[in-house]
Structure formats: structure tokens, C-alpha cells
């Protein structure tokens, strides 16, 4: 996900971030006065990590006399957070000691020299053995070393309002077997209540990574095609599945089964999805992350006590119902130590405090994350946190991950542009797919693409 790929939220400048003092030039002794800087994302709807860091700061400072933990949240959406973090990394005076890092940026940021290699520190950390082996790979660089430690992971599913579907005469529990099943159900919902948004799938640049993670990739990977060939280390172009995926979005938007194109291009459309349309029974279904309950549970941005009764989960189907039957996408966020830190051991020690069982459990529960620590996953309070934990966790078996390459961010933008061109009617699916292919070749060169 992954901490959710959240879309929208007002961005704040980095004046305070850039004004921070540089770390001292030497690794501190036990009683030295020293400050370590922690940079992370915080928005109106994402405060779970801020709470963890606030608790970890208190715990860490109490155990390390003379050390001050300086928490510096960046209030911005995912894309702007990444931009501002990269800006801060350029100078030792503004670079953080510990920071919040999206899994798909680990390898590109290792290449950029932003992340410290953690192999030697992890070898001496007993709790590293409690992390899921698959999750550990999220922080691995091309050289095989670990550069970041996972906070949690996520999956993507169809979240549907049972009342809306029942009114349309759709049998529950609902589990579409193909794309046609989705369209059939959406048309029934539209016929039963023209005021309902039957089936939401994000599209366009406004919703950034939400467009690809909660929409396009569910379609693409359900066709049997892929964005990138890990075997060949090349980007895939000219695939029928890419054009078919754009065609599905076009049908959804042309038939007014989704939100309007204008709404789709609004970076804050997710707020209405979670805060209005689903709780008020004005939307039938949306494709979203396993973290969805974090918005509705007590203390969430859009508290909705009835969500446990009114909502249900279905896996997103493959195009024709072919094996493996369902599709999901996973992401996640990590904590990393800055390569420019002057206090690597102290920074790593804070990282392990923030990711101990107590703090990891609190984060995973408050943010509806799929646990990556085995002791957290087995904890009764985690299992009881929301009724959908089991449903969304099983989707790990059919999930996919974004290519963790330095080229990926630019490729993602090209995909988003293709979806926007189609839903706004500026290009046909074939035209948008052809333009995407041309963009990829221009971005990475002919030697790094393949027809598949």
C-alpha cells in the first residue's frame, strides 16, 4: 500500500525542514548532547505514524540521556512528500537521520545515495528475526543488502456497501468472477438508483499512485500481462492487456458507472469516497486498500460505527475469470536511516525503538495495516482490530508489487496520463496505449523495452 497510497491533502512548504541545523560531526558518546532528526509524512487523515513517533521519542529520550529527538512531519500527499524529502536529502544540513520511505522508492533512493546500508546493524538486532522474510525484501537494494525496515504492508480489494447492492437485487456475499460481472452489477445498481455511483476506480494524474495501485494495475495484472518483466529486466510495451485495461476504464466512465471525469481528476475525491458516498449509501463499491477501515474506525478521519455491518470485501477478479481468479496489489512503507547521518548507531537505535512490538502493533492497528512482524500478526488485539483482517490478508496470495526500479516513478506518471486521456475522451484506448509505449521508449531507451 504499504501505508495507504493516499491521495490528496494540502501540501505544506518545507521552510521549517530546510532551516534545520546540521547534525554534529561526530558520533555522540553516552552523555553528549545530540539531536537526531526524524522526517515523515503526516496528513489530516494519516496520523498513525505521528502517534508512533511521538511515543517512540518519549521512550527513546528517557533511555538515552542528552539525546533529543526532533520530529519534523511533512504535511503533504504521497507525491509531494517524496519530492520534499528528496529536496531535504540534497544537503547534510537538511538531510534526516531517520525517515519514512515508500517501498517502491527504496532502490532509486539507494542509487541516489540517500539510504544507509543496514546489514551490520540488523545482524545485531535480535528482533529482526521476527520480521516476515517476504516483507524484508521490501527494503533490499539491487546489491542484495537491506537499506530499510518495513512498517507494514497492504493489499487491494473491492470494498462494497451491502445495502446498495441488495437494493439492486445483487445476491450477497458478492464476488465477481470477471470484469463483465463487475459491469453487470454496476449497471444493475445504476438502474436501481440513478443517484448512486455504482463502481469507483480512480483514474488520472490527480490521484497519483492511487490511480495505478487502486485501479489500473488490478486490471492490467488480471489480463496476464505486466508492467515490467523481472526476468528480462525490461519494460513491457505493446501488450493487448494494457489497451484492454484502458478500455474497461473507458466503459466504466462512458456509461457513468464511476464518478464523473471532473471528480476523478480532483486529488481529494477519496475524501468523498470514504467520508460521504460509502457511509451515506451513495456508492456501491470502490477498489481500495486493506487500510480502508482506518478511516472509519473510532479515532479515524471519518468515524462510521456501522461500517462493520454495512461494508464487505471481495477480491478483484481476473479479466475472464482465469487463474488465479483474483488480483491484488501490495505496497508498504519503511523506515530508513539517512546516508548523511553523523550518528548512524543512534539513528538505527531510534528506528528499532519505533519498530518494536509495542509501536508496530499500535501502528498496524491504527492504520489497518497487514502486520510484517510475526509476533504482531499473532497478537489477539491485532486480530480483533477489525473484522476484515482475515479477508484482506488472504489476498497476499494473489498480490503483485510495483517494479522497484529507478525508472518506475516516471513510468507510473505515464500510466496515469494514459488513464486520464481515456476517461476524458481525449484519446481512444488504442491511442493512449500507443502514446504510453512511445513515452516508455523515450524514458528508458529501446534496449530496455520488450513486446510481450
Buried (B, 14 or more C-beta within 10 A) or exposed (E): BBBBBBBBBEBBEBEEBBEBEEBEEEBBEEEBEBBBBBBBBBBEBBBBBBBBBEBBBEBBBEEBEEBEBBBBBBBBBBBBBBBBBBEBBEEBEBBBBBBBBBBBBBBBBBEBEBBBBBEEBBEEBEBBEBBBEEBBBBBBBEEEBBBBBBBBBBBBBBBBBBBBBEBBEBEEEBBBBBBBBBBEBBBBBBEBBEEBBBBBBBBBBBBBBBBBBBBBBBBBBBBBBBBBBEEEEBBBBBBEBBBBBBBBBBBBBEEEBBBEBEBBBBBBBBBBBBBEBBBEBBBBBBBBBBBBBBBBBEEBBBEBEEBBEBBBBBBBBBBEBEEEBBBBBBBBBBBBBBBBBBBBEBBBBBBBBBBBEBBBBBBBBBBBBBBBBBBBBEBEEBBEBBBBBEBBBBBBEBBBBBBBBBBBBEBBBBBBBBBBBBBBEEBBBEBBBBBBBEBBBEBBEEEBBBEB
